[in-house]
Amino acid sequence: MKFAPYLSFQGDCERAFQFYEHCFGGKLGPLFRFAGTPMAEQVPKEWADKIMHGSVSVAGYELMGADVLPSQFETPKGFTLSIQLQSTSEAKRIFAELAKEGEVVVALQKTFWIALFGQVIDRFHIPWMINCG
């Protein structure tokens, strides 16, 4: 059994997955657009190029997601994607990348339980927890 988070985006799924590919050193999977699918009739014409389903693979894990109509989009809440790292320099780099144009919830810092810990909500409204050590 494998768990794979499925993320909802408000029209920027492709940009988000390209960013995650770069930030995490992942590999972008296929991006299926609304155009040319039975779903095309359920979205406005300007959404034809938006992502109906996409994925990015990182270190053997897969993040999946799609663009949802603005009327159906809800800012993610009630979960956080947690990243476990060994390298403090990599933790600092990833945290800084996620924080660009995002919101730092807890600054990356040493704690009593781990070398570095921080929380950030990225520019795509996805909450992340960075653990290093």
Number of C-alpha atoms within 10 A of each C-alpha: 2 5 8 11 12 13 17 23 24 18 19 16 25 24 12 19 25 17 18 21 18 13 16 16 13 19 17 20 17 10 19 17 20 23 18 11 12 8 12 17 12 12 14 10 12 8 18 18 15 25 21 20 20 21 25 24 18 16 9 6 13 19 18 19 23 25 23 21 17 10 7 9 13 13 10 15 9 5 9 14 13 12 13 12 15 12 13 14 11 13 22 18 14 17 23 17 18 24 19 13 12 17 16 19 14 13 14 21 15 14 10 7 9 11 15 21 23 20 23 25 22 20 15 21 18 20 22 21 18 21 22 21 14
